[in-house]
Amino acid sequence: MTGRIRWQSARSILSPVSGFLREAGFTHSLTPSRNCTFGCTYCYVPTMRVHGGLKREDWEHWGQFTTFKENAAALLAKELRPDMAIYCSPLTDPYQPAEAEVRMMPVLLEAVHARPPRRFVIQTRGTLVLRDIELLRHPSIRVSFSITTDDDTIRRRFEPHCAPVAERVAALSALSAAGIAAFATLAPLLPCDPEALTSLAVRATPNALVGDPLHVRAVKPGGATTRPGAFRILDHHRQSEYADPAWQAGLIERLRAAAARHGRRFGVGPEAFGWLAE
């Protein structure tokens, strides 16, 4: 992995948010690196290009390397304020494979412990998060753990470098059992059995379920969107309905109904992501 890890110095580490995250109640985002070695086929970040702080080499070679911000912890220690609600990260997974070697997150979490913000939310699909379980035990910290499908065959098609579904459910269960405020984020919603996916999530966490479908231009004419590779996979396996807004709406309602039968909330969009920031 070493050859795929690069370094740069950053001028700041916390960015004021706008749009979706601001509507959800966050004030800042933290992105510890640029580019992500999970390289998921659907990831919207490369479609943002320079608007996501990327360089051409990032979006042309997404997932092939990552560039860590070597002074991230020192900057965070200076920039943290008690009224902040921070989302880590909208642009790369903080527990991507390269993090196993770099160990950036422990020093960032130590900074959070020393000068806690109102809320610090970690968004990940990486089971490596369990390495830092002791540092995650803090009232300001929440973990939003992404489980995209109940079917590991589907997982391998779209996110082959991520842990299997069962391992991700087990990681979420371990976080919950450790007393950490851990949420299941069913996002992006890949082909799945919505009732089975809901059952997996509610067994792993006592909290509300957050979801989000694949982003499509039909309902999002501007900004970031799902990468074309994911749509090609859907087409190849005759599952293109998952990119149809009407189908997505029906899927969301099935998930909402399934969650309600378990006595849980399920939602999408800024309102649901706002539950993380509360």
Backbone as JSON, one array per atom type, in Angstrom:
{
  "sequence": "MTGRIRWQSARSILSPVSGFLREAGFTHSLTPSRNCTFGCTYCYVPTMRVHGGLKREDWEHWGQFTTFKENAAALLAKELRPDMAIYCSPLTDPYQPAEAEVRMMPVLLEAVHARPPRRFVIQTRGTLVLRDIELLRHPSIRVSFSITTDDDTIRRRFEPHCAPVAERVAALSALSAAGIAAFATLAPLLPCDPEALTSLAVRATPNALVGDPLHVRAVKPGGATTRPGAFRILDHHRQSEYADPAWQAGLIERLRAAAARHGRRFGVGPEAFGWLAE",
  "N": [[0.82, -1.22, 0.0], [2.1, 1.18, 0.51], [3.21, 2.53, -1.75], [0.99, 3.66, -2.81], [0.31, 5.74, -1.25], [0.37, 9.15, -0.61], [1.53, 12.44, 0.37], [0.64, 15.67, 1.61], [0.81, 19.12, 2.61], [-1.62, 20.94, 4.35], [-3.56, 24.0, 4.36], [-5.71, 24.49, 5.99], [-8.04, 22.52, 7.94], [-10.69, 22.17, 8.63], [-13.7, 22.75, 6.99], [-16.18, 25.14, 6.3], [-19.57, 24.22, 5.81], [-22.07, 23.87, 3.21], [-25.22, 23.75, 1.46], [-26.43, 20.43, 1.26], [-25.25, 19.28, 3.66], [-25.27, 21.47, 5.38], [-28.02, 21.96, 5.55], [-28.64, 19.66, 6.95], [-27.73, 20.24, 9.46], [-25.06, 20.39, 10.1], [-22.0, 22.17, 10.71], [-19.38, 22.2, 9.82], [-17.01, 20.4, 7.76], [-14.66, 17.67, 7.72], [-11.97, 16.49, 5.98], [-9.65, 14.12, 5.81], [-7.94, 13.25, 3.8], [-7.17, 13.16, 0.25], [-8.75, 11.7, -2.46], [-9.59, 8.19, -2.53], [-8.89, 4.96, -1.4], [-10.74, 2.92, -1.37], [-12.22, 3.11, -3.7], [-14.86, 2.88, -4.78], [-17.37, 1.94, -7.17], [-19.57, 3.57, -7.51], [-19.07, 6.0, -6.33], [-19.64, 9.41, -5.74], [-17.84, 11.46, -5.53], [-15.59, 11.81, -7.41], [-16.96, 12.96, -9.55], [-17.28, 15.55, -8.81], [-14.94, 16.86, -9.21], [-12.8, 19.66, -9.48], [-14.37, 21.09, -7.74], [-14.63, 19.49, -5.59], [-12.24, 19.73, -4.4], [-10.35, 18.29, -5.75], [-7.62, 17.1, -7.83], [-6.79, 16.73, -11.31], [-5.52, 14.24, -11.67], [-6.64, 12.79, -9.6], [-9.46, 12.39, -10.18], [-9.17, 11.09, -12.6], [-7.85, 8.79, -11.94], [-9.22, 7.45, -9.9], [-9.28, 5.95, -6.74], [-6.86, 4.66, -6.99], [-4.76, 5.7, -5.56], [-4.02, 7.69, -2.63], [-3.96, 10.88, -1.01], [-2.73, 12.04, 1.86], [-3.27, 14.53, 4.39], [-0.73, 15.84, 5.92], [-0.42, 17.5, 8.14], [-2.82, 17.45, 9.46], [-3.8, 16.8, 12.09], [-2.56, 18.69, 13.78], [-3.61, 21.05, 12.74], [-6.34, 20.6, 13.24], [-6.43, 20.61, 16.04], [-6.04, 23.31, 16.52], [-8.22, 24.5, 15.25], [-10.66, 23.56, 16.23], [-13.82, 24.18, 17.79], [-16.21, 24.6, 20.45], [-18.89, 24.79, 19.59], [-19.19, 23.56, 17.18], [-20.46, 21.32, 14.63], [-19.36, 18.58, 13.15], [-18.71, 16.85, 10.14], [-17.22, 13.98, 9.11], [-16.31, 12.0, 6.67], [-17.16, 14.02, 3.88], [-15.9, 13.54, 1.46], [-14.01, 11.51, 1.31], [-13.41, 8.21, 2.59], [-12.8, 8.01, 6.0], [-11.78, 5.7, 7.11], [-10.59, 4.26, 5.06], [-8.73, 1.74, 3.18], [-5.96, 2.54, 3.16], [-5.65, 3.84, 5.57], [-5.01, 1.98, 7.51], [-2.26, 1.74, 7.45], [-1.37, 4.39, 7.72], [-2.56, 5.56, 10.01], [-3.98, 7.92, 10.7], [-6.45, 8.64, 11.86], [-6.5, 8.03, 14.72], [-4.92, 10.13, 15.87], [-6.38, 12.36, 15.13], [-8.77, 11.87, 16.49], [-7.84, 12.01, 19.1], [-7.34, 14.73, 19.26], [-9.97, 15.64, 19.13], [-10.93, 14.64, 21.56], [-9.41, 16.22, 23.3], [-10.34, 18.78, 22.82], [-13.33, 19.04, 22.56], [-15.86, 19.24, 20.03], [-19.33, 20.19, 19.53], [-20.56, 18.11, 18.11], [-19.22, 15.3, 16.49], [-19.12, 13.52, 13.71], [-18.45, 10.47, 12.23], [-18.3, 9.15, 9.1], [-18.36, 6.08, 7.57], [-17.47, 3.0, 5.86], [-15.72, 1.24, 6.63], [-14.39, -1.47, 8.32], [-12.14, -1.2, 9.8], [-12.52, 0.79, 11.6], [-13.02, -0.31, 14.08], [-10.57, -0.65, 15.27], [-10.09, 1.7, 16.63], [-11.81, 1.81, 18.75], [-11.81, 2.47, 21.5], [-11.12, 5.17, 21.48], [-13.34, 6.19, 20.3], [-15.24, 6.33, 22.21], [-16.84, 8.74, 23.33], [-18.91, 11.45, 24.29], [-19.37, 13.36, 22.29], [-18.95, 12.11, 19.9], [-20.14, 10.34, 17.08], [-20.83, 7.48, 15.06], [-21.47, 6.8, 11.76], [-22.34, 4.17, 9.94], [-21.92, 2.63, 6.89], [-24.02, 0.46, 5.2], [-24.79, -1.09, 2.37], [-26.29, -2.98, 1.01], [-28.0, -6.15, 1.38], [-26.95, -8.31, 0.19], [-24.15, -10.08, -0.59], [-23.06, -10.69, -3.05], [-23.9, -8.6, -4.66], [-22.6, -6.54, -3.32], [-19.91, -7.15, -3.95], [-19.86, -6.58, -6.66], [-20.14, -3.78, -6.85], [-18.58, -2.54, -4.86], [-15.88, -3.75, -4.47], [-13.59, -3.61, -2.88], [-14.35, -3.19, -0.34], [-15.34, -4.36, 2.95], [-17.02, -7.54, 3.41], [-20.63, -7.88, 3.6], [-21.56, -9.18, 5.97], [-19.4, -8.81, 7.72], [-19.43, -6.08, 8.01], [-21.89, -5.61, 9.21], [-21.38, -6.94, 11.6], [-19.34, -5.29, 12.61], [-20.74, -2.9, 13.05], [-22.5, -3.82, 15.01], [-20.65, -4.37, 17.04], [-19.69, -1.81, 17.64], [-22.04, -0.64, 18.63], [-22.49, -2.31, 20.85], [-20.37, -1.54, 22.41], [-21.18, 0.79, 23.46], [-21.1, 3.02, 21.89], [-22.46, 5.67, 20.0], [-23.84, 4.58, 17.34], [-24.9, 4.46, 14.01], [-26.82, 2.94, 11.41], [-26.26, 3.47, 8.08], [-27.9, 3.29, 5.26], [-26.75, 3.49, 2.51], [-25.0, 4.26, -0.5], [-28.18, 3.14, -1.7], [-28.02, 0.08, -2.92], [-28.91, -2.63, -5.2], [-31.14, -4.73, -3.47], [-32.81, -6.69, -0.92], [-35.21, -5.06, 0.61], [-36.54, -5.51, 3.07], [-34.97, -7.51, 4.27], [-32.52, -6.16, 4.44], [-33.2, -4.09, 6.19], [-33.75, -5.6, 8.48], [-31.19, -6.63, 9.08], [-29.92, -4.23, 9.78], [-31.38, -3.22, 12.01], [-30.88, -5.12, 13.9], [-28.29, -4.62, 14.47], [-27.95, -2.07, 15.51], [-29.41, 0.22, 17.87], [-30.43, 2.57, 16.99], [-31.97, 5.14, 14.86], [-32.49, 4.63, 11.3], [-30.67, 5.63, 8.51], [-30.87, 6.66, 5.14], [-30.11, 6.7, 1.57], [-30.65, 7.0, -1.87], [-29.07, 5.95, -5.01], [-27.54, 8.62, -6.78], [-29.06, 10.43, -9.34], [-29.21, 12.1, -12.5], [-31.75, 12.8, -13.32], [-33.15, 13.75, -11.15], [-31.35, 15.39, -10.03], [-30.04, 17.82, -11.39], [-27.66, 19.28, -11.32], [-24.32, 19.42, -9.9], [-22.73, 16.89, -7.78], [-22.9, 13.42, -8.75], [-23.86, 9.94, -9.1], [-21.28, 7.78, -10.28], [-20.66, 6.85, -13.73], [-19.87, 4.16, -14.02], [-21.25, 2.62, -12.13], [-23.86, 2.68, -13.09], [-23.51, 1.28, -15.44], [-22.98, -1.26, -14.46], [-25.46, -1.84, -13.26], [-27.06, -1.86, -15.58], [-25.9, -4.01, -16.99], [-26.56, -6.19, -15.39], [-29.26, -6.15, -15.52], [-30.71, -4.46, -13.8], [-31.47, -1.86, -13.87], [-33.56, -0.39, -12.91], [-32.98, 0.57, -10.42], [-31.86, 3.0, -10.78], [-33.92, 4.58, -11.45], [-35.99, 7.23, -10.62], [-38.7, 6.91, -9.72], [-38.84, 4.2, -9.06], [-36.88, 4.19, -7.06], [-38.18, 5.76, -5.15], [-40.27, 4.04, -4.42], [-38.77, 1.96, -3.3], [-37.65, 3.26, -1.1], [-39.96, 3.74, 0.4], [-40.69, 1.12, 1.04], [-38.55, 0.44, 2.7], [-38.97, 2.29, 4.72], [-41.41, 1.43, 5.74], [-40.7, -1.14, 6.61], [-38.84, -0.5, 8.6], [-40.53, 0.82, 10.38], [-42.11, -1.27, 11.27], [-40.34, -2.44, 12.96], [-40.27, -0.61, 14.91], [-38.68, 1.63, 14.41], [-37.27, 4.7, 13.14], [-36.91, 5.6, 9.73], [-35.27, 7.42, 7.27], [-34.47, 9.7, 4.54], [-32.21, 11.97, 2.86], [-31.48, 15.45, 3.83], [-32.97, 15.74, 6.24], [-32.9, 13.17, 7.5], [-30.1, 12.74, 7.69], [-29.68, 14.73, 9.41], [-30.34, 13.65, 11.85], [-28.02, 12.51, 12.68], [-26.5, 14.68, 13.37], [-27.71, 15.78, 15.56]],
  "CA": [[0.0, 0.0, 0.0], [2.92, 2.38, 0.67], [3.35, 3.23, -3.01], [-0.27, 4.33, -3.15], [0.07, 6.78, -0.25], [1.1, 10.38, -0.83], [1.38, 13.39, 1.46], [0.68, 17.1, 1.3], [0.52, 20.0, 3.73], [-2.86, 21.69, 4.14], [-3.63, 25.31, 5.02], [-6.74, 24.36, 7.02], [-8.58, 21.16, 7.91], [-12.14, 22.24, 8.77], [-14.32, 23.57, 5.95], [-17.59, 25.45, 6.5], [-20.39, 23.47, 4.86], [-23.23, 24.51, 2.59], [-26.08, 22.77, 0.8], [-26.98, 19.25, 1.94], [-24.76, 19.13, 5.03], [-25.75, 22.6, 6.18], [-29.43, 21.67, 5.82], [-28.7, 18.59, 7.94], [-27.37, 20.75, 10.77], [-23.62, 20.43, 10.3], [-21.36, 23.47, 10.49], [-18.08, 22.03, 9.16], [-16.61, 19.05, 7.36], [-13.24, 17.37, 7.85], [-11.54, 15.49, 5.02], [-8.25, 13.92, 6.14], [-7.11, 12.91, 2.64], [-7.76, 13.42, -1.06], [-8.85, 10.43, -3.18], [-9.94, 7.15, -1.56], [-8.45, 3.66, -1.91], [-11.85, 1.98, -1.56], [-12.48, 3.19, -5.14], [-16.19, 2.32, -5.08], [-17.8, 2.26, -8.53], [-20.65, 4.55, -7.51], [-18.71, 7.19, -5.55], [-19.96, 10.66, -6.42], [-16.81, 12.49, -5.34], [-14.84, 12.17, -8.63], [-17.76, 13.79, -10.45], [-17.2, 16.94, -8.35], [-13.69, 17.38, -9.76], [-12.15, 20.71, -8.69], [-15.29, 21.56, -6.71], [-14.41, 18.63, -4.44], [-10.86, 19.89, -3.99], [-9.55, 17.27, -6.41], [-6.79, 17.39, -8.99], [-7.14, 15.88, -12.44], [-5.03, 12.88, -11.44], [-7.56, 12.12, -8.68], [-10.66, 11.88, -10.81], [-8.82, 10.19, -13.69], [-7.3, 7.55, -11.36], [-9.89, 7.34, -8.62], [-9.09, 4.71, -6.01], [-5.53, 4.07, -7.2], [-3.84, 6.25, -4.56], [-4.65, 8.7, -1.79], [-3.02, 11.89, -0.54], [-3.08, 12.43, 3.22], [-2.88, 15.86, 4.84], [0.22, 15.46, 6.96], [-0.56, 18.36, 9.31], [-4.24, 17.49, 9.79], [-4.05, 16.79, 13.53], [-2.14, 19.97, 14.34], [-4.6, 22.03, 12.32], [-7.59, 20.35, 13.93], [-6.27, 21.06, 17.42], [-6.16, 24.77, 16.53], [-9.46, 25.0, 14.66], [-11.85, 23.06, 16.9], [-14.58, 25.06, 18.67], [-17.24, 23.78, 21.1], [-20.22, 24.87, 18.97], [-19.15, 22.97, 15.84], [-20.97, 19.99, 14.3], [-18.4, 18.25, 12.09], [-18.96, 15.63, 9.38], [-15.94, 13.43, 8.65], [-15.92, 13.01, 5.72], [-17.99, 13.95, 2.68], [-15.12, 13.39, 0.24], [-13.22, 10.29, 1.33], [-13.73, 7.44, 3.78], [-11.69, 8.14, 6.94], [-11.21, 4.38, 7.4], [-10.21, 3.6, 3.81], [-7.65, 0.78, 3.41], [-4.67, 3.17, 3.44], [-5.61, 4.28, 6.97], [-4.38, 0.94, 8.32], [-0.83, 2.03, 7.5], [-1.08, 5.78, 8.06], [-3.04, 5.81, 11.37], [-4.34, 9.33, 10.84], [-7.64, 8.86, 12.68], [-6.27, 8.12, 16.16], [-4.45, 11.45, 16.31], [-7.51, 13.29, 14.98], [-9.7, 11.61, 17.59], [-7.22, 12.55, 20.32], [-7.6, 16.17, 19.23], [-11.38, 15.8, 19.48], [-11.03, 14.43, 23.0], [-8.79, 17.33, 24.01], [-11.1, 20.02, 22.61], [-14.49, 18.46, 21.86], [-16.93, 20.03, 19.43], [-20.68, 19.74, 19.92], [-20.8, 16.81, 17.48], [-18.21, 14.85, 15.53], [-19.7, 12.34, 13.06], [-17.57, 9.73, 11.32], [-19.02, 8.38, 8.08], [-17.43, 5.08, 7.06], [-17.87, 1.62, 5.59], [-14.5, 0.5, 6.91], [-14.37, -2.18, 9.6], [-10.96, -0.73, 10.52], [-12.97, 1.69, 12.67], [-12.97, -1.02, 15.36], [-9.24, -0.44, 15.85], [-10.09, 2.92, 17.45], [-13.06, 1.78, 19.5], [-11.67, 3.19, 22.77], [-11.13, 6.61, 21.2], [-14.68, 6.58, 19.86], [-16.09, 6.46, 23.4], [-16.9, 10.15, 23.74], [-20.28, 11.91, 24.03], [-19.47, 14.18, 21.08], [-18.65, 11.32, 18.7], [-21.08, 9.37, 16.54], [-20.35, 6.76, 13.88], [-22.48, 6.45, 10.77], [-21.68, 3.06, 9.26], [-22.64, 2.39, 5.64], [-24.35, -0.89, 4.73], [-25.44, -0.71, 1.11], [-27.11, -4.07, 0.5], [-27.96, -7.36, 2.2], [-26.48, -9.37, -0.71], [-22.72, -9.87, -0.78], [-22.77, -10.73, -4.49], [-24.08, -7.22, -5.1], [-21.5, -5.76, -2.74], [-18.68, -7.39, -4.7], [-19.95, -5.93, -7.97], [-20.08, -2.33, -6.77], [-17.56, -2.06, -3.92], [-15.11, -4.97, -4.23], [-12.51, -3.42, -1.92], [-14.96, -3.01, 0.98], [-15.56, -5.6, 3.69], [-18.3, -8.21, 3.15], [-21.79, -7.38, 4.34], [-21.61, -9.75, 7.32], [-18.37, -8.19, 8.55], [-19.85, -4.71, 8.29], [-22.95, -5.7, 10.22], [-20.71, -7.3, 12.86], [-18.63, -4.1, 13.1], [-21.75, -2.0, 13.58], [-22.96, -4.42, 16.27], [-19.59, -4.2, 18.04], [-19.7, -0.41, 18.04], [-23.21, -0.44, 19.48], [-22.28, -3.03, 22.11], [-19.37, -0.8, 23.18], [-21.79, 2.01, 23.97], [-20.86, 4.13, 20.96], [-23.66, 6.05, 19.25], [-23.58, 4.11, 15.99], [-26.07, 4.45, 13.16], [-26.74, 2.26, 10.13], [-26.56, 4.33, 6.95], [-28.19, 2.43, 4.11], [-26.45, 4.45, 1.45], [-26.15, 4.39, -1.38], [-29.01, 1.94, -1.76], [-27.75, -0.8, -4.05], [-29.93, -3.69, -5.28], [-31.26, -5.37, -2.16], [-34.12, -7.04, -0.38], [-35.31, -3.99, 1.62], [-36.92, -6.04, 4.38], [-33.81, -8.19, 4.82], [-31.54, -5.14, 4.76], [-33.67, -3.44, 7.41], [-33.58, -6.54, 9.6], [-29.77, -6.62, 9.43], [-29.57, -2.97, 10.41], [-31.99, -3.03, 13.32], [-30.23, -6.03, 14.84], [-26.93, -4.15, 14.74], [-27.95, -0.77, 16.19], [-30.71, 0.62, 18.41], [-30.74, 3.92, 16.53], [-32.69, 5.34, 13.61], [-31.8, 4.22, 10.08], [-30.5, 6.73, 7.55], [-30.69, 6.1, 3.81], [-29.96, 7.59, 0.41], [-30.53, 6.22, -3.11], [-28.07, 6.4, -5.97], [-27.85, 9.95, -7.3], [-29.29, 10.41, -10.79], [-29.41, 13.43, -13.07], [-33.16, 13.09, -13.5], [-33.62, 14.51, -9.99], [-30.25, 16.22, -9.57], [-29.47, 18.31, -12.65], [-26.33, 19.84, -11.14], [-23.54, 18.92, -8.77], [-22.21, 15.52, -7.77], [-23.85, 12.36, -9.08], [-23.28, 8.6, -9.15], [-20.38, 7.6, -11.41], [-21.23, 6.03, -14.8], [-19.56, 2.74, -13.86], [-22.3, 1.95, -11.37], [-25.01, 2.51, -13.97], [-23.19, 0.21, -16.39], [-23.17, -2.53, -13.73], [-26.9, -2.04, -13.17], [-27.57, -2.24, -16.91], [-25.39, -5.34, -17.33], [-27.27, -7.2, -14.6], [-30.68, -5.9, -15.71], [-31.23, -3.88, -12.56], [-31.43, -0.43, -14.12], [-34.64, 0.27, -12.18], [-32.43, 1.22, -9.23], [-31.52, 4.37, -11.17], [-35.17, 5.25, -11.83], [-36.49, 7.92, -9.43], [-39.96, 6.34, -9.23], [-38.48, 2.94, -8.4], [-36.19, 4.55, -5.83], [-39.18, 6.22, -4.18], [-40.94, 2.86, -3.91], [-37.82, 1.26, -2.44], [-37.57, 4.02, 0.16], [-41.18, 3.5, 1.18], [-40.61, -0.24, 1.6], [-37.62, 0.5, 3.81], [-39.62, 3.05, 5.8], [-42.42, 0.56, 6.34], [-40.01, -2.21, 7.32], [-38.29, 0.08, 9.82], [-41.64, 1.11, 11.29], [-42.52, -2.54, 11.9], [-39.38, -2.7, 14.04], [-40.31, 0.51, 15.82], [-37.57, 2.53, 14.11], [-37.39, 5.7, 12.09], [-36.05, 5.54, 8.56], [-35.46, 8.59, 6.43], [-33.44, 10.02, 3.56], [-32.01, 13.39, 2.66], [-30.95, 16.24, 4.95], [-33.68, 15.49, 7.5], [-32.38, 11.96, 8.13], [-28.72, 12.95, 8.07], [-29.73, 15.62, 10.55], [-30.38, 12.86, 13.1], [-26.64, 12.29, 13.08], [-25.94, 15.93, 13.9], [-28.46, 16.22, 16.74]],
  "C": [[0.85, 1.26, 0.0], [3.04, 3.17, -0.62], [2.11, 3.96, -3.44], [-0.59, 5.46, -2.19], [0.98, 7.97, -0.54], [0.79, 11.34, 0.32], [1.37, 14.81, 0.92], [0.41, 17.87, 2.59], [-0.71, 20.83, 3.4], [-2.81, 23.02, 4.87], [-4.67, 25.33, 6.13], [-7.32, 22.96, 6.9], [-10.09, 21.14, 8.06], [-12.7, 23.22, 7.74], [-15.77, 23.88, 6.32], [-18.42, 24.76, 5.43], [-21.52, 24.33, 4.31], [-24.12, 23.4, 2.05], [-26.58, 21.68, 1.72], [-26.55, 19.19, 3.4], [-25.22, 20.28, 5.92], [-27.22, 22.4, 6.53], [-29.59, 20.6, 6.9], [-28.26, 19.04, 9.33], [-25.89, 20.74, 11.08], [-23.1, 21.84, 10.05], [-20.07, 23.35, 9.68], [-17.9, 20.58, 8.71], [-15.1, 18.92, 7.55], [-12.91, 16.24, 6.87], [-10.05, 15.26, 5.2], [-7.34, 13.6, 4.96], [-7.87, 13.25, 1.37], [-7.64, 12.15, -1.88], [-8.99, 9.31, -2.14], [-9.62, 5.77, -2.14], [-9.53, 2.58, -1.83], [-12.25, 1.96, -3.04], [-13.83, 2.64, -5.56], [-16.7, 2.82, -6.44], [-18.8, 3.39, -8.58], [-20.24, 5.89, -6.93], [-18.92, 8.47, -6.35], [-18.81, 11.65, -6.41], [-16.03, 12.81, -6.62], [-15.63, 13.04, -9.59], [-17.74, 15.26, -10.04], [-15.97, 17.64, -8.9], [-13.14, 18.52, -8.9], [-13.06, 21.22, -7.58], [-15.22, 20.69, -5.46], [-12.97, 18.71, -3.94], [-9.92, 18.89, -4.64], [-8.64, 17.87, -7.48], [-7.15, 16.4, -10.09], [-6.71, 14.43, -12.22], [-5.94, 12.1, -10.49], [-8.75, 11.55, -9.42], [-10.36, 10.96, -12.0], [-8.32, 8.84, -13.18], [-7.9, 7.31, -9.98], [-9.68, 5.95, -8.0], [-7.7, 4.12, -6.11], [-4.48, 4.59, -6.22], [-4.65, 7.21, -3.68], [-3.58, 9.63, -1.26], [-3.47, 12.4, 0.82], [-2.55, 13.84, 3.54], [-2.03, 15.7, 6.09], [0.09, 16.28, 8.24], [-2.0, 18.44, 9.8], [-4.49, 17.6, 11.29], [-3.68, 18.12, 14.17], [-3.14, 21.07, 13.98], [-5.92, 21.86, 13.08], [-7.53, 20.85, 15.37], [-6.45, 22.57, 17.54], [-7.56, 25.25, 16.15], [-10.73, 24.57, 15.38], [-12.47, 24.12, 17.82], [-15.76, 24.26, 19.24], [-18.61, 23.81, 20.44], [-20.27, 24.2, 17.6], [-19.84, 21.62, 15.78], [-20.23, 19.58, 13.03], [-18.73, 16.9, 11.46], [-17.64, 15.18, 8.76], [-16.18, 12.08, 7.98], [-16.84, 12.9, 4.51], [-17.24, 13.57, 1.42], [-14.23, 12.16, 0.2], [-13.57, 9.53, 2.6], [-12.56, 7.53, 4.77], [-11.06, 6.81, 7.35], [-11.01, 3.57, 6.12], [-9.03, 2.68, 4.08], [-6.31, 1.42, 3.77], [-4.54, 3.62, 4.89], [-4.97, 3.25, 7.88], [-2.89, 1.2, 8.49], [-0.55, 3.42, 8.06], [-1.44, 6.11, 9.51], [-3.27, 7.31, 11.62], [-5.47, 9.53, 11.85], [-7.37, 8.87, 14.18], [-5.81, 9.49, 16.62], [-5.53, 12.51, 16.13], [-8.51, 13.1, 16.12], [-9.13, 12.11, 18.92], [-7.42, 14.07, 20.39], [-9.04, 16.47, 19.6], [-11.59, 15.62, 20.98], [-10.5, 15.64, 23.78], [-9.62, 18.61, 23.92], [-12.39, 19.68, 21.87], [-15.43, 19.49, 21.25], [-18.28, 19.54, 19.93], [-20.96, 18.35, 19.36], [-19.69, 16.53, 16.48], [-18.7, 13.52, 14.97], [-18.71, 11.75, 12.08], [-18.43, 8.91, 10.39], [-18.06, 7.39, 7.46], [-18.15, 3.81, 6.66], [-16.72, 0.68, 5.95], [-14.52, -0.16, 8.29], [-13.12, -1.85, 10.42], [-11.34, 0.22, 11.65], [-12.9, 1.02, 14.04], [-11.61, -0.9, 16.03], [-9.26, 0.69, 16.87], [-11.27, 2.96, 18.41], [-12.96, 2.53, 20.83], [-11.71, 4.7, 22.56], [-12.49, 7.1, 20.74], [-15.65, 6.74, 21.02], [-16.04, 7.9, 23.92], [-18.29, 10.66, 23.41], [-20.44, 12.76, 22.79], [-19.45, 13.35, 19.8], [-19.8, 10.38, 18.35], [-20.45, 8.73, 15.3], [-21.55, 6.41, 13.01], [-21.85, 5.41, 9.85], [-22.53, 2.63, 8.06], [-22.77, 0.89, 5.35], [-25.26, -0.71, 3.53], [-26.42, -1.74, 0.57], [-27.06, -5.22, 1.5], [-27.29, -8.52, 1.45], [-25.0, -9.17, -1.02], [-22.28, -10.02, -2.24], [-22.88, -9.33, -5.09], [-22.94, -6.35, -4.58], [-20.22, -5.93, -3.55], [-18.71, -6.7, -6.06], [-19.64, -4.44, -7.88], [-18.95, -1.8, -5.89], [-16.66, -3.23, -3.52], [-14.01, -4.83, -3.19], [-13.04, -3.15, -0.51], [-15.18, -4.37, 1.63], [-16.91, -6.22, 3.31], [-19.41, -7.68, 4.05], [-21.79, -7.89, 5.78], [-20.59, -9.11, 8.24], [-18.76, -6.76, 8.91], [-20.97, -4.68, 9.33], [-22.35, -6.04, 11.58], [-19.97, -6.11, 13.45], [-19.61, -3.12, 13.71], [-22.28, -2.51, 14.92], [-21.93, -4.22, 17.37], [-19.52, -2.76, 18.53], [-20.87, -0.14, 18.99], [-23.02, -1.09, 20.85], [-21.27, -2.31, 23.01], [-19.91, 0.52, 23.72], [-21.56, 3.22, 23.11], [-22.15, 4.41, 20.19], [-23.42, 5.76, 17.78], [-24.89, 3.97, 15.22], [-25.8, 3.62, 11.9], [-27.15, 3.24, 9.04], [-26.69, 3.45, 5.72], [-28.01, 3.28, 2.85], [-25.07, 4.17, 0.86], [-26.9, 3.07, -1.45], [-28.74, 1.18, -3.06], [-28.86, -1.85, -4.14], [-29.95, -4.53, -4.01], [-32.67, -5.9, -1.95], [-34.34, -6.06, 0.77], [-35.69, -4.49, 3.0], [-35.74, -6.74, 5.05], [-32.74, -7.19, 5.24], [-31.93, -4.41, 6.06], [-33.46, -4.33, 8.62], [-32.12, -6.6, 10.05], [-29.42, -5.37, 10.23], [-30.13, -2.85, 11.82], [-31.42, -4.0, 14.35], [-28.87, -5.5, 15.28], [-26.88, -2.84, 15.51], [-29.34, -0.45, 16.73], [-31.2, 1.95, 17.86], [-31.54, 3.95, 15.23], [-31.82, 4.94, 12.42], [-31.83, 5.37, 9.08], [-30.25, 6.12, 6.17], [-30.5, 7.16, 2.74], [-29.86, 6.72, -0.84], [-29.35, 6.68, -3.94], [-28.5, 7.75, -6.55], [-27.99, 9.88, -8.82], [-29.61, 11.81, -11.28], [-30.88, 13.8, -13.23], [-33.72, 13.92, -12.34], [-32.54, 15.43, -9.44], [-29.5, 16.77, -10.78], [-28.07, 18.89, -12.53], [-25.61, 19.19, -9.97], [-23.13, 17.47, -8.92], [-23.3, 14.51, -8.1], [-23.11, 11.03, -9.09], [-22.42, 8.45, -10.42], [-21.0, 6.67, -12.46], [-21.0, 4.54, -14.63], [-20.64, 1.98, -13.12], [-23.53, 1.72, -12.24], [-24.76, 1.41, -15.0], [-23.36, -1.16, -15.72], [-24.66, -2.84, -13.6], [-27.47, -2.52, -14.5], [-27.15, -3.67, -17.26], [-26.16, -6.44, -16.62], [-28.78, -6.98, -14.6], [-31.35, -5.43, -14.41], [-31.28, -2.35, -12.67], [-32.56, 0.32, -13.42], [-34.12, 1.0, -10.94], [-31.92, 2.63, -9.52], [-32.74, 5.16, -11.6], [-35.77, 5.92, -10.59], [-37.79, 7.34, -8.87], [-39.71, 5.02, -8.5], [-37.8, 3.23, -7.06], [-37.19, 4.99, -4.75], [-39.94, 5.04, -3.58], [-40.06, 2.06, -2.96], [-37.72, 1.95, -1.08], [-38.81, 3.78, 1.02], [-41.21, 2.1, 1.76], [-39.67, -0.27, 2.8], [-38.25, 1.23, 5.0], [-40.64, 2.18, 6.53], [-41.77, -0.56, 7.14], [-39.42, -1.7, 8.63], [-39.4, 0.33, 10.84], [-42.13, -0.16, 11.98], [-41.58, -2.93, 13.03], [-39.36, -1.57, 15.06], [-39.19, 1.52, 15.62], [-37.96, 3.58, 13.08], [-36.46, 5.34, 10.94], [-36.34, 6.77, 7.73], [-34.3, 8.77, 5.48], [-33.27, 11.54, 3.52], [-31.52, 14.12, 3.9], [-31.66, 15.98, 6.28], [-33.09, 14.27, 8.22], [-30.92, 12.12, 8.54], [-28.62, 13.93, 9.24], [-29.83, 14.89, 11.88], [-28.98, 12.58, 13.6], [-26.06, 13.5, 13.8], [-26.59, 16.39, 15.19], [-27.61, 16.16, 18.0]]
}
